[in-house]
């Protein structure tokens, strides 16, 4: 993960798709520390993990309703 941090420094936005898939609880807490080290203006994280709620500033849930994708 430290290599990744170096590669995104100075970027305006970073998108992480399921970065914690298969992580143990201990690894989730370590990932939280990594998130705080990122030097990007915005970071979008796509995740199914409820533990992300305590790690980020905003959460937007995406769901299908009546055939439409709703973002809330």
N, CA, C, O and CB atoms as a CASP TS submission, in Angstrom:
PFRMAT TS
TARGET T0000
AUTHOR 0000-0000-0000
METHOD Language model
MODEL 1
PARENT N/A
ATOM      1  N   UNK     1       0.820  -1.191   0.000  1.00  0.00           N
ATOM      2  CA  UNK     1       0.000   0.000   0.000  1.00  0.00           C
ATOM      3  C   UNK     1       0.864   1.254   0.000  1.00  0.00           C
ATOM      4  O   UNK     1       0.428   2.280  -0.522  1.00  0.00           O
ATOM      5  CB  UNK     1      -0.933  -0.002   1.199  1.00  0.00           C
ATOM      6  N   UNK     2       2.059   1.218   0.558  1.00  0.00           N
ATOM      7  CA  UNK     2       2.900   2.415   0.574  1.00  0.00           C
ATOM      8  C   UNK     2       3.307   2.814  -0.841  1.00  0.00           C
ATOM      9  O   UNK     2       3.447   4.004  -1.125  1.00  0.00           O
ATOM     10  CB  UNK     2       4.149   2.183   1.436  1.00  0.00           C
ATOM     11  N   UNK     3       3.499   1.848  -1.729  1.00  0.00           N
ATOM     12  CA  UNK     3       3.800   2.153  -3.123  1.00  0.00           C
ATOM     13  C   UNK     3       2.627   2.894  -3.751  1.00  0.00           C
ATOM     14  O   UNK     3       2.821   3.853  -4.498  1.00  0.00           O
ATOM     15  CB  UNK     3       4.114   0.862  -3.913  1.00  0.00           C
ATOM     16  N   UNK     4       1.419   2.451  -3.449  1.00  0.00           N
ATOM     17  CA  UNK     4       0.219   3.114  -3.959  1.00  0.00           C
ATOM     18  C   UNK     4       0.157   4.555  -3.473  1.00  0.00           C
ATOM     19  O   UNK     4      -0.156   5.449  -4.259  1.00  0.00           O
ATOM     20  CB  UNK     4      -1.043   2.353  -3.528  1.00  0.00           C
ATOM     21  N   UNK     5       0.439   4.798  -2.225  1.00  0.00           N
ATOM     22  CA  UNK     5       0.388   6.155  -1.670  1.00  0.00           C
ATOM     23  C   UNK     5       1.341   7.061  -2.441  1.00  0.00           C
ATOM     24  O   UNK     5       0.985   8.192  -2.773  1.00  0.00           O
ATOM     25  CB  UNK     5       0.746   6.151  -0.158  1.00  0.00           C
ATOM     26  N   UNK     6       2.527   6.587  -2.723  1.00  0.00           N
ATOM     27  CA  UNK     6       3.482   7.406  -3.463  1.00  0.00           C
ATOM     28  C   UNK     6       2.985   7.687  -4.874  1.00  0.00           C
ATOM     29  O   UNK     6       3.255   8.759  -5.415  1.00  0.00           O
ATOM     30  CB  UNK     6       4.844   6.719  -3.514  1.00  0.00           C
ATOM     31  N   UNK     7       2.269   6.752  -5.478  1.00  0.00           N
ATOM     32  CA  UNK     7       1.841   6.937  -6.862  1.00  0.00           C
ATOM     33  C   UNK     7       0.675   7.910  -6.997  1.00  0.00           C
ATOM     34  O   UNK     7       0.466   8.445  -8.086  1.00  0.00           O
ATOM     35  CB  UNK     7       1.457   5.609  -7.457  1.00  0.00           C
ATOM     36  N   UNK     8      -0.099   8.166  -5.930  1.00  0.00           N
ATOM     37  CA  UNK     8      -1.245   9.071  -6.041  1.00  0.00           C
ATOM     38  C   UNK     8      -0.994  10.441  -5.428  1.00  0.00           C
ATOM     39  O   UNK     8      -1.832  11.331  -5.572  1.00  0.00           O
ATOM     40  CB  UNK     8      -2.443   8.452  -5.389  1.00  0.00           C
ATOM     41  N   UNK     9       0.111  10.635  -4.761  1.00  0.00           N
ATOM     42  CA  UNK     9       0.367  11.937  -4.147  1.00  0.00           C
ATOM     43  C   UNK     9       0.316  13.038  -5.192  1.00  0.00           C
ATOM     44  O   UNK     9       0.908  12.920  -6.265  1.00  0.00           O
ATOM     45  CB  UNK     9       1.726  11.943  -3.436  1.00  0.00           C
ATOM     46  N   UNK    10      -0.390  14.098  -4.872  1.00  0.00           N
ATOM     47  CA  UNK    10      -0.495  15.238  -5.768  1.00  0.00           C
ATOM     48  C   UNK    10      -1.635  15.144  -6.764  1.00  0.00           C
ATOM     49  O   UNK    10      -1.907  16.119  -7.464  1.00  0.00           O
ATOM     50  CB  UNK    10       0.772  15.402  -6.502  1.00  0.00           C
ATOM     51  N   UNK    11      -2.313  14.003  -6.855  1.00  0.00           N
ATOM     52  CA  UNK    11      -3.458  13.881  -7.752  1.00  0.00           C
ATOM     53  C   UNK    11      -4.658  14.583  -7.134  1.00  0.00           C
ATOM     54  O   UNK    11      -4.736  14.739  -5.915  1.00  0.00           O
ATOM     55  CB  UNK    11      -3.782  12.393  -8.044  1.00  0.00           C
ATOM     56  N   UNK    12      -5.592  15.004  -7.980  1.00  0.00           N
ATOM     57  CA  UNK    12      -6.795  15.661  -7.493  1.00  0.00           C
ATOM     58  C   UNK    12      -7.813  14.670  -6.943  1.00  0.00           C
ATOM     59  O   UNK    12      -8.562  14.991  -6.020  1.00  0.00           O
ATOM     60  CB  UNK    12      -7.420  16.474  -8.598  1.00  0.00           C
ATOM     61  N   UNK    13      -7.841  13.462  -7.511  1.00  0.00           N
ATOM     62  CA  UNK    13      -8.836  12.479  -7.084  1.00  0.00           C
ATOM     63  C   UNK    13      -8.244  11.072  -7.207  1.00  0.00           C
ATOM     64  O   UNK    13      -7.424  10.798  -8.082  1.00  0.00           O
ATOM     65  CB  UNK    13     -10.142  12.605  -7.930  1.00  0.00           C
ATOM     66  N   UNK    14      -8.676  10.206  -6.320  1.00  0.00           N
ATOM     67  CA  UNK    14      -8.280   8.803  -6.361  1.00  0.00           C
ATOM     68  C   UNK    14      -9.535   7.965  -6.165  1.00  0.00           C
ATOM     69  O   UNK    14     -10.366   8.284  -5.314  1.00  0.00           O
ATOM     70  CB  UNK    14      -7.194   8.474  -5.271  1.00  0.00           C
ATOM     71  N   UNK    15      -9.681   6.895  -6.945  1.00  0.00           N
ATOM     72  CA  UNK    15     -10.838   6.002  -6.826  1.00  0.00           C
ATOM     73  C   UNK    15     -10.325   4.622  -6.434  1.00  0.00           C
ATOM     74  O   UNK    15      -9.495   4.037  -7.130  1.00  0.00           O
ATOM     75  CB  UNK    15     -11.665   5.942  -8.167  1.00  0.00           C
ATOM     76  N   UNK    16     -10.825   4.111  -5.317  1.00  0.00           N
ATOM     77  CA  UNK    16     -10.441   2.788  -4.821  1.00  0.00           C
ATOM     78  C   UNK    16     -11.669   1.889  -4.887  1.00  0.00           C
ATOM     79  O   UNK    16     -12.682   2.178  -4.251  1.00  0.00           O
ATOM     80  CB  UNK    16      -9.871   2.863  -3.355  1.00  0.00           C
ATOM     81  N   UNK    17     -11.589   0.803  -5.651  1.00  0.00           N
ATOM     82  CA  UNK    17     -12.707  -0.120  -5.811  1.00  0.00           C
ATOM     83  C   UNK    17     -12.472  -1.348  -4.941  1.00  0.00           C
ATOM     84  O   UNK    17     -11.585  -2.155  -5.218  1.00  0.00           O
ATOM     85  CB  UNK    17     -12.887  -0.525  -7.299  1.00  0.00           C
ATOM     86  N   UNK    18     -13.272  -1.482  -3.888  1.00  0.00           N
ATOM     87  CA  UNK    18     -13.188  -2.609  -2.950  1.00  0.00           C
ATOM     88  C   UNK    18     -11.759  -2.814  -2.428  1.00  0.00           C
ATOM     89  O   UNK    18     -11.231  -3.923  -2.517  1.00  0.00           O
ATOM     90  CB  UNK    18     -13.681  -3.895  -3.627  1.00  0.00           C
ATOM     91  N   UNK    19     -11.130  -1.774  -1.890  1.00  0.00           N
ATOM     92  CA  UNK    19      -9.740  -1.910  -1.442  1.00  0.00           C
ATOM     93  C   UNK    19      -9.561  -2.812  -0.230  1.00  0.00           C
ATOM     94  O   UNK    19      -8.446  -3.254   0.047  1.00  0.00           O
ATOM     95  CB  UNK    19      -9.186  -0.564  -1.126  1.00  0.00           C
ATOM     96  N   UNK    20     -10.635  -3.093   0.495  1.00  0.00           N
ATOM     97  CA  UNK    20     -10.505  -3.883   1.724  1.00  0.00           C
ATOM     98  C   UNK    20     -11.098  -5.284   1.592  1.00  0.00           C
ATOM     99  O   UNK    20     -11.307  -5.961   2.598  1.00  0.00           O
ATOM    100  CB  UNK    20     -11.174  -3.160   2.873  1.00  0.00           C
ATOM    101  N   UNK    21     -11.367  -5.720   0.385  1.00  0.00           N
ATOM    102  CA  UNK    21     -11.944  -7.048   0.157  1.00  0.00           C
ATOM    103  C   UNK    21     -11.063  -8.117   0.785  1.00  0.00           C
ATOM    104  O   UNK    21      -9.883  -8.226   0.452  1.00  0.00           O
ATOM    105  CB  UNK    21     -12.118  -7.319  -1.354  1.00  0.00           C
ATOM    106  N   UNK    22     -11.625  -8.902   1.687  1.00  0.00           N
ATOM    107  CA  UNK    22     -10.892  -9.985   2.330  1.00  0.00           C
ATOM    108  C   UNK    22     -10.018  -9.561   3.499  1.00  0.00           C
ATOM    109  O   UNK    22      -9.285 -10.386   4.043  1.00  0.00           O
ATOM    110  CB  UNK    22     -10.053 -10.658   1.332  1.00  0.00           C
ATOM    111  N   UNK    23     -10.077  -8.300   3.897  1.00  0.00           N
ATOM    112  CA  UNK    23      -9.263  -7.824   5.019  1.00  0.00           C
ATOM    113  C   UNK    23      -9.807  -8.338   6.349  1.00  0.00           C
ATOM    114  O   UNK    23     -11.018  -8.475   6.525  1.00  0.00           O
ATOM    115  CB  UNK    23      -9.211  -6.289   5.030  1.00  0.00           C
ATOM    116  N   UNK    24      -8.910  -8.616   7.267  1.00  0.00           N
ATOM    117  CA  UNK    24      -9.304  -8.910   8.646  1.00  0.00           C
ATOM    118  C   UNK    24      -9.599  -7.578   9.332  1.00  0.00           C
ATOM    119  O   UNK    24      -9.342  -6.519   8.760  1.00  0.00           O
ATOM    120  CB  UNK    24      -8.181  -9.716   9.415  1.00  0.00           C
ATOM    121  N   UNK    25     -10.131  -7.622  10.538  1.00  0.00           N
ATOM    122  CA  UNK    25     -10.393  -6.387  11.285  1.00  0.00           C
ATOM    123  C   UNK    25      -9.105  -5.593  11.522  1.00  0.00           C
ATOM    124  O   UNK    25      -9.091  -4.366  11.425  1.00  0.00           O
ATOM    125  CB  UNK    25     -11.064  -6.711  12.628  1.00  0.00           C
ATOM    126  N   UNK    26      -8.047  -6.301  11.827  1.00  0.00           N
ATOM    127  CA  UNK    26      -6.756  -5.647  12.059  1.00  0.00           C
ATOM    128  C   UNK    26      -6.276  -4.942  10.784  1.00  0.00           C
ATOM    129  O   UNK    26      -5.762  -3.825  10.844  1.00  0.00           O
ATOM    130  CB  UNK    26      -5.702  -6.682  12.532  1.00  0.00           C
ATOM    131  N   UNK    27      -6.444  -5.589   9.653  1.00  0.00           N
ATOM    132  CA  UNK    27      -6.049  -4.976   8.388  1.00  0.00           C
ATOM    133  C   UNK    27      -6.922  -3.770   8.059  1.00  0.00           C
ATOM    134  O   UNK    27      -6.446  -2.805   7.463  1.00  0.00           O
ATOM    135  CB  UNK    27      -6.124  -6.001   7.257  1.00  0.00           C
ATOM    136  N   UNK    28      -8.207  -3.819   8.448  1.00  0.00           N
ATOM    137  CA  UNK    28      -9.099  -2.674   8.231  1.00  0.00           C
ATOM    138  C   UNK    28      -8.595  -1.462   9.001  1.00  0.00           C
ATOM    139  O   UNK    28      -8.584  -0.351   8.470  1.00  0.00           O
ATOM    140  CB  UNK    28     -10.545  -3.017   8.659  1.00  0.00           C
ATOM    141  N   UNK    29      -8.177  -1.665  10.250  1.00  0.00           N
ATOM    142  CA  UNK    29      -7.668  -0.550  11.047  1.00  0.00           C
ATOM    143  C   UNK    29      -6.365  -0.004  10.457  1.00  0.00           C
ATOM    144  O   UNK    29      -6.131   1.205  10.476  1.00  0.00           O
ATOM    145  CB  UNK    29      -7.446  -0.992  12.504  1.00  0.00           C
ATOM    146  N   UNK    30      -5.525  -0.889   9.938  1.00  0.00           N
ATOM    147  CA  UNK    30      -4.289  -0.439   9.289  1.00  0.00           C
ATOM    148  C   UNK    30      -4.617   0.354   8.028  1.00  0.00           C
ATOM    149  O   UNK    30      -3.945   1.338   7.719  1.00  0.00           O
ATOM    150  CB  UNK    30      -3.380  -1.644   8.944  1.00  0.00           C
ATOM    151  N   UNK    31      -5.643  -0.071   7.303  1.00  0.00           N
ATOM    152  CA  UNK    31      -6.060   0.650   6.099  1.00  0.00           C
ATOM    153  C   UNK    31      -6.558   2.049   6.450  1.00  0.00           C
ATOM    154  O   UNK    31      -6.341   2.999   5.698  1.00  0.00           O
ATOM    155  CB  UNK    31      -7.156  -0.132   5.354  1.00  0.00           C
ATOM    156  N   UNK    32      -7.224   2.171   7.590  1.00  0.00           N
ATOM    157  CA  UNK    32      -7.686   3.491   8.039  1.00  0.00           C
ATOM    158  C   UNK    32      -6.495   4.436   8.180  1.00  0.00           C
ATOM    159  O   UNK    32      -6.575   5.598   7.781  1.00  0.00           O
ATOM    160  CB  UNK    32      -8.454   3.380   9.388  1.00  0.00           C
ATOM    161  N   UNK    33      -5.403   3.951   8.740  1.00  0.00           N
ATOM    162  CA  UNK    33      -4.194   4.771   8.868  1.00  0.00           C
ATOM    163  C   UNK    33      -3.658   5.171   7.495  1.00  0.00           C
ATOM    164  O   UNK    33      -3.209   6.300   7.301  1.00  0.00           O
ATOM    165  CB  UNK    33      -3.111   4.013   9.657  1.00  0.00           C
ATOM    166  N   UNK    34      -3.709   4.237   6.547  1.00  0.00           N
ATOM    167  CA  UNK    34      -3.247   4.521   5.188  1.00  0.00           C
ATOM    168  C   UNK    34      -4.101   5.616   4.555  1.00  0.00           C
ATOM    169  O   UNK    34      -3.575   6.498   3.877  1.00  0.00           O
ATOM    170  CB  UNK    34      -3.284   3.244   4.322  1.00  0.00           C
ATOM    171  N   UNK    35      -5.409   5.565   4.771  1.00  0.00           N
ATOM    172  CA  UNK    35      -6.294   6.593   4.215  1.00  0.00           C
ATOM    173  C   UNK    35      -5.912   7.982   4.707  1.00  0.00           C
ATOM    174  O   UNK    35      -5.948   8.950   3.948  1.00  0.00           O
ATOM    175  CB  UNK    35      -7.747   6.297   4.578  1.00  0.00           C
ATOM    176  N   UNK    36      -5.552   8.073   5.966  1.00  0.00           N
ATOM    177  CA  UNK    36      -5.184   9.371   6.531  1.00  0.00           C
ATOM    178  C   UNK    36      -3.857   9.888   5.969  1.00  0.00           C
ATOM    179  O   UNK    36      -3.580  11.085   6.033  1.00  0.00           O
ATOM    180  CB  UNK    36      -5.097   9.272   8.049  1.00  0.00           C
ATOM    181  N   UNK    37      -3.041   8.992   5.422  1.00  0.00           N
ATOM    182  CA  UNK    37      -1.762   9.389   4.840  1.00  0.00           C
ATOM    183  C   UNK    37      -1.891   9.872   3.398  1.00  0.00           C
ATOM    184  O   UNK    37      -0.992  10.538   2.885  1.00  0.00           O
ATOM    185  CB  UNK    37      -0.796   8.235   4.899  1.00  0.00           C
ATOM    186  N   UNK    38      -3.007   9.541   2.739  1.00  0.00           N
ATOM    187  CA  UNK    38      -3.175   9.932   1.341  1.00  0.00           C
ATOM    188  C   UNK    38      -3.178  11.445   1.207  1.00  0.00           C
ATOM    189  O   UNK    38      -3.808  12.150   1.995  1.00  0.00           O
ATOM    190  CB  UNK    38      -4.472   9.347   0.768  1.00  0.00           C
ATOM    191  N   UNK    39      -2.483  11.924   0.223  1.00  0.00           N
ATOM    192  CA  UNK    39      -2.428  13.362  -0.022  1.00  0.00           C
ATOM    193  C   UNK    39      -3.132  13.659  -1.343  1.00  0.00           C
ATOM    194  O   UNK    39      -2.514  14.137  -2.294  1.00  0.00           O
ATOM    195  CB  UNK    39      -0.951  13.874  -0.047  1.00  0.00           C
ATOM    196  N   UNK    40      -4.423  13.372  -1.390  1.00  0.00           N
ATOM    197  CA  UNK    40      -5.244  13.673  -2.563  1.00  0.00           C
ATOM    198  C   UNK    40      -6.394  14.559  -2.116  1.00  0.00           C
ATOM    199  O   UNK    40      -6.823  14.498  -0.964  1.00  0.00           O
ATOM    200  CB  UNK    40      -5.773  12.366  -3.248  1.00  0.00           C
ATOM    201  N   UNK    41      -6.891  15.382  -3.029  1.00  0.00           N
ATOM    202  CA  UNK    41      -8.000  16.275  -2.688  1.00  0.00           C
ATOM    203  C   UNK    41      -9.265  15.495  -2.378  1.00  0.00           C
ATOM    204  O   UNK    41      -9.985  15.813  -1.432  1.00  0.00           O
ATOM    205  CB  UNK    41      -8.262  17.254  -3.824  1.00  0.00           C
ATOM    206  N   UNK    42      -9.533  14.462  -3.185  1.00  0.00           N
ATOM    207  CA  UNK    42     -10.733  13.652  -3.001  1.00  0.00           C
ATOM    208  C   UNK    42     -10.388  12.190  -3.211  1.00  0.00           C
ATOM    209  O   UNK    42      -9.547  11.847  -4.042  1.00  0.00           O
ATOM    210  CB  UNK    42     -11.857  14.092  -3.968  1.00  0.00           C
ATOM    211  N   UNK    43     -11.043  11.341  -2.453  1.00  0.00           N
ATOM    212  CA  UNK    43     -10.856   9.906  -2.599  1.00  0.00           C
ATOM    213  C   UNK    43     -12.234   9.259  -2.593  1.00  0.00           C
ATOM    214  O   UNK    43     -12.992   9.411  -1.635  1.00  0.00           O
ATOM    215  CB  UNK    43      -9.944   9.324  -1.464  1.00  0.00           C
ATOM    216  N   UNK    44     -12.554   8.541  -3.654  1.00  0.00           N
ATOM    217  CA  UNK    44     -13.819   7.818  -3.740  1.00  0.00           C
ATOM    218  C   UNK    44     -13.509   6.353  -3.475  1.00  0.00           C
ATOM    219  O   UNK    44     -12.656   5.756  -4.131  1.00  0.00           O
ATOM    220  CB  UNK    44     -14.520   8.019  -5.141  1.00  0.00           C
ATOM    221  N   UNK    45     -14.220   5.781  -2.498  1.00  0.00           N
ATOM    222  CA  UNK    45     -14.008   4.381  -2.140  1.00  0.00           C
ATOM    223  C   UNK    45     -15.306   3.627  -2.376  1.00  0.00           C
ATOM    224  O   UNK    45     -16.342   3.967  -1.805  1.00  0.00           O
ATOM    225  CB  UNK    45     -13.535   4.234  -0.657  1.00  0.00           C
ATOM    226  N   UNK    46     -15.246   2.606  -3.216  1.00  0.00           N
ATOM    227  CA  UNK    46     -16.388   1.733  -3.455  1.00  0.00           C
ATOM    228  C   UNK    46     -16.201   0.532  -2.542  1.00  0.00           C
ATOM    229  O   UNK    46     -15.189  -0.165  -2.623  1.00  0.00           O
ATOM    230  CB  UNK    46     -16.505   1.305  -4.979  1.00  0.00           C
ATOM    231  N   UNK    47     -17.191   0.285  -1.660  1.00  0.00           N
ATOM    232  CA  UNK    47     -17.022  -0.791  -0.688  1.00  0.00           C
ATOM    233  C   UNK    47     -18.364  -1.323  -0.217  1.00  0.00           C
ATOM    234  O   UNK    47     -19.366  -0.607  -0.195  1.00  0.00           O
ATOM    235  CB  UNK    47     -16.206  -0.307   0.504  1.00  0.00           C
ATOM    236  N   UNK    48     -18.360  -2.589   0.158  1.00  0.00           N
ATOM    237  CA  UNK    48     -19.519  -3.208   0.792  1.00  0.00           C
ATOM    238  C   UNK    48     -19.301  -3.361   2.293  1.00  0.00           C
ATOM    239  O   UNK    48     -20.149  -3.925   2.985  1.00  0.00           O
ATOM    240  CB  UNK    48     -19.810  -4.572   0.159  1.00  0.00           C
ATOM    241  N   UNK    49     -18.196  -2.874   2.796  1.00  0.00           N
ATOM    242  CA  UNK    49     -17.836  -3.017   4.204  1.00  0.00           C
ATOM    243  C   UNK    49     -18.476  -1.926   5.052  1.00  0.00           C
ATOM    244  O   UNK    49     -18.297  -0.739   4.776  1.00  0.00           O
ATOM    245  CB  UNK    49     -16.319  -2.986   4.369  1.00  0.00           C
ATOM    246  N   UNK    50     -19.221  -2.321   6.083  1.00  0.00           N
ATOM    247  CA  UNK    50     -19.834  -1.349   6.988  1.00  0.00           C
ATOM    248  C   UNK    50     -18.795  -0.600   7.812  1.00  0.00           C
ATOM    249  O   UNK    50     -19.055   0.513   8.268  1.00  0.00           O
ATOM    250  CB  UNK    50     -20.817  -2.044   7.912  1.00  0.00           C
ATOM    251  N   UNK    51     -17.625  -1.193   8.010  1.00  0.00           N
ATOM    252  CA  UNK    51     -16.581  -0.555   8.802  1.00  0.00           C
ATOM    253  C   UNK    51     -16.087   0.744   8.173  1.00  0.00           C
ATOM    254  O   UNK    51     -15.483   1.567   8.860  1.00  0.00           O
ATOM    255  CB  UNK    51     -15.420  -1.506   8.984  1.00  0.00           C
ATOM    256  N   UNK    52     -16.330   0.940   6.898  1.00  0.00           N
ATOM    257  CA  UNK    52     -15.907   2.167   6.217  1.00  0.00           C
ATOM    258  C   UNK    52     -16.587   3.395   6.812  1.00  0.00           C
ATOM    259  O   UNK    52     -16.056   4.502   6.722  1.00  0.00           O
ATOM    260  CB  UNK    52     -16.212   2.077   4.719  1.00  0.00           C
ATOM    261  N   UNK    53     -17.747   3.210   7.412  1.00  0.00           N
ATOM    262  CA  UNK    53     -18.500   4.349   7.941  1.00  0.00           C
ATOM    263  C   UNK    53     -17.690   5.175   8.924  1.00  0.00           C
ATOM    264  O   UNK    53     -17.852   6.395   8.962  1.00  0.00           O
ATOM    265  CB  UNK    53     -19.763   3.869   8.609  1.00  0.00           C
ATOM    266  N   UNK    54     -16.843   4.573   9.705  1.00  0.00           N
ATOM    267  CA  UNK    54     -16.049   5.311  10.668  1.00  0.00           C
ATOM    268  C   UNK    54     -14.745   5.862  10.100  1.00  0.00           C
ATOM    269  O   UNK    54     -13.974   6.502  10.815  1.00  0.00           O
ATOM    270  CB  UNK    54     -15.748   4.437  11.827  1.00  0.00           C
ATOM    271  N   UNK    55     -14.500   5.615   8.814  1.00  0.00           N
ATOM    272  CA  UNK    55     -13.223   5.997   8.218  1.00  0.00           C
ATOM    273  C   UNK    55     -13.317   7.162   7.243  1.00  0.00           C
ATOM    274  O   UNK    55     -12.293   7.714   6.840  1.00  0.00           O
ATOM    275  CB  UNK    55     -12.635   4.826   7.519  1.00  0.00           C
ATOM    276  N   UNK    56     -14.521   7.540   6.860  1.00  0.00           N
ATOM    277  CA  UNK    56     -14.673   8.532   5.795  1.00  0.00           C
ATOM    278  C   UNK    56     -15.557   9.687   6.244  1.00  0.00           C
ATOM    279  O   UNK    56     -16.264   9.585   7.247  1.00  0.00           O
ATOM    280  CB  UNK    56     -15.258   7.882   4.537  1.00  0.00           C
ATOM    281  N   UNK    57     -15.512  10.782   5.496  1.00  0.00           N
ATOM    282  CA  UNK    57     -16.308  11.967   5.833  1.00  0.00           C
ATOM    283  C   UNK    57     -17.750  11.859   5.350  1.00  0.00           C
ATOM    284  O   UNK    57     -18.671  12.249   6.067  1.00  0.00           O
ATOM    285  CB  UNK    57     -15.669  13.205   5.239  1.00  0.00           C
ATOM    286  N   UNK    58     -17.953  11.338   4.152  1.00  0.00           N
ATOM    287  CA  UNK    58     -19.293  11.246   3.568  1.00  0.00           C
ATOM    288  C   UNK    58     -19.523   9.858   3.010  1.00  0.00           C
ATOM    289  O   UNK    58     -18.608   9.229   2.478  1.00  0.00           O
ATOM    290  CB  UNK    58     -19.488  12.301   2.466  1.00  0.00           C
ATOM    291  N   UNK    59     -20.756   9.384   3.135  1.00  0.00           N
ATOM    292  CA  UNK    59     -21.139   8.099   2.564  1.00  0.00           C
ATOM    293  C   UNK    59     -22.345   8.321   1.670  1.00  0.00           C
ATOM    294  O   UNK    59     -23.319   8.960   2.066  1.00  0.00           O
ATOM    295  CB  UNK    59     -21.448   7.046   3.676  1.00  0.00           C
ATOM    296  N   UNK    60     -22.269   7.787   0.461  1.00  0.00           N
ATOM    297  CA  UNK    60     -23.390   7.836  -0.468  1.00  0.00           C
ATOM    298  C   UNK    60     -23.707   6.399  -0.852  1.00  0.00           C
ATOM    299  O   UNK    60     -22.855   5.695  -1.395  1.00  0.00           O
ATOM    300  CB  UNK    60     -23.068   8.719  -1.735  1.00  0.00           C
ATOM    301  N   UNK    61     -24.917   5.968  -0.573  1.00  0.00           N
ATOM    302  CA  UNK    61     -25.310   4.606  -0.900  1.00  0.00           C
ATOM    303  C   UNK    61     -25.965   4.594  -2.275  1.00  0.00           C
ATOM    304  O   UNK    61     -26.764   5.469  -2.609  1.00  0.00           O
ATOM    305  CB  UNK    61     -26.269   4.029   0.175  1.00  0.00           C
ATOM    306  N   UNK    62     -25.611   3.591  -3.058  1.00  0.00           N
ATOM    307  CA  UNK    62     -26.150   3.426  -4.399  1.00  0.00           C
ATOM    308  C   UNK    62     -27.020   2.178  -4.387  1.00  0.00           C
ATOM    309  O   UNK    62     -26.592   1.119  -3.927  1.00  0.00           O
ATOM    310  CB  UNK    62     -25.008   3.324  -5.475  1.00  0.00           C
ATOM    311  N   UNK    63     -28.252   2.305  -4.899  1.00  0.00           N
ATOM    312  CA  UNK    63     -29.174   1.171  -4.912  1.00  0.00           C
ATOM    313  C   UNK    63     -30.089   1.264  -6.127  1.00  0.00           C
ATOM    314  O   UNK    63     -30.354   2.353  -6.636  1.00  0.00           O
ATOM    315  CB  UNK    63     -30.008   1.122  -3.608  1.00  0.00           C
ATOM    316  N   UNK    64     -30.561   0.124  -6.579  1.00  0.00           N
ATOM    317  CA  UNK    64     -31.536   0.074  -7.670  1.00  0.00           C
ATOM    318  C   UNK    64     -32.934   0.143  -7.085  1.00  0.00           C
ATOM    319  O   UNK    64     -33.261  -0.593  -6.155  1.00  0.00           O
ATOM    320  CB  UNK    64     -31.362  -1.213  -8.525  1.00  0.00           C
ATOM    321  N   UNK    65     -33.762   1.034  -7.633  1.00  0.00           N
ATOM    322  CA  UNK    65     -35.162   1.141  -7.230  1.00  0.00           C
ATOM    323  C   UNK    65     -36.000   1.307  -8.482  1.00  0.00           C
ATOM    324  O   UNK    65     -35.838   2.273  -9.227  1.00  0.00           O
ATOM    325  CB  UNK    65     -35.388   2.331  -6.242  1.00  0.00           C
ATOM    326  N   UNK    66     -36.897   0.359  -8.709  1.00  0.00           N
ATOM    327  CA  UNK    66     -37.770   0.398  -9.887  1.00  0.00           C
ATOM    328  C   UNK    66     -36.973   0.547 -11.183  1.00  0.00           C
ATOM    329  O   UNK    66     -37.378   1.278 -12.087  1.00  0.00           O
ATOM    330  CB  UNK    66     -38.768   1.546  -9.761  1.00  0.00           C
ATOM    331  N   UNK    67     -35.847  -0.147 -11.268  1.00  0.00           N
ATOM    332  CA  UNK    67     -35.034  -0.122 -12.472  1.00  0.00           C
ATOM    333  C   UNK    67     -34.119   1.079 -12.609  1.00  0.00           C
ATOM    334  O   UNK    67     -33.392   1.182 -13.597  1.00  0.00           O
ATOM    335  CB  UNK    67     -35.908  -0.180 -13.636  1.00  0.00           C
ATOM    336  N   UNK    68     -34.134   1.991 -11.643  1.00  0.00           N
ATOM    337  CA  UNK    68     -33.290   3.178 -11.686  1.00  0.00           C
ATOM    338  C   UNK    68     -32.210   3.094 -10.616  1.00  0.00           C
ATOM    339  O   UNK    68     -32.441   2.554  -9.535  1.00  0.00           O
ATOM    340  CB  UNK    68     -34.133   4.452 -11.499  1.00  0.00           C
ATOM    341  N   UNK    69     -31.049   3.619 -10.915  1.00  0.00           N
ATOM    342  CA  UNK    69     -29.982   3.684  -9.927  1.00  0.00           C
ATOM    343  C   UNK    69     -30.165   4.948  -9.105  1.00  0.00           C
ATOM    344  O   UNK    69     -30.163   6.055  -9.644  1.00  0.00           O
ATOM    345  CB  UNK    69     -28.581   3.654 -10.603  1.00  0.00           C
ATOM    346  N   UNK    70     -30.323   4.780  -7.804  1.00  0.00           N
ATOM    347  CA  UNK    70     -30.548   5.903  -6.899  1.00  0.00           C
ATOM    348  C   UNK    70     -29.305   6.092  -6.029  1.00  0.00           C
ATOM    349  O   UNK    70     -28.729   5.124  -5.532  1.00  0.00           O
ATOM    350  CB  UNK    70     -31.816   5.671  -6.017  1.00  0.00           C
ATOM    351  N   UNK    71     -28.907   7.335  -5.856  1.00  0.00           N
ATOM    352  CA  UNK    71     -27.771   7.663  -5.002  1.00  0.00           C
ATOM    353  C   UNK    71     -28.291   8.485  -3.841  1.00  0.00           C
ATOM    354  O   UNK    71     -28.899   9.538  -4.032  1.00  0.00           O
ATOM    355  CB  UNK    71     -26.658   8.433  -5.788  1.00  0.00           C
ATOM    356  N   UNK    72     -28.044   7.993  -2.628  1.00  0.00           N
ATOM    357  CA  UNK    72     -28.568   8.691  -1.460  1.00  0.00           C
ATOM    358  C   UNK    72     -27.534   8.937  -0.417  1.00  0.00           C
ATOM    359  O   UNK    72     -27.835   9.518   0.626  1.00  0.00           O
ATOM    360  CB  UNK    72     -29.680   7.932  -0.865  1.00  0.00           C
TER
END
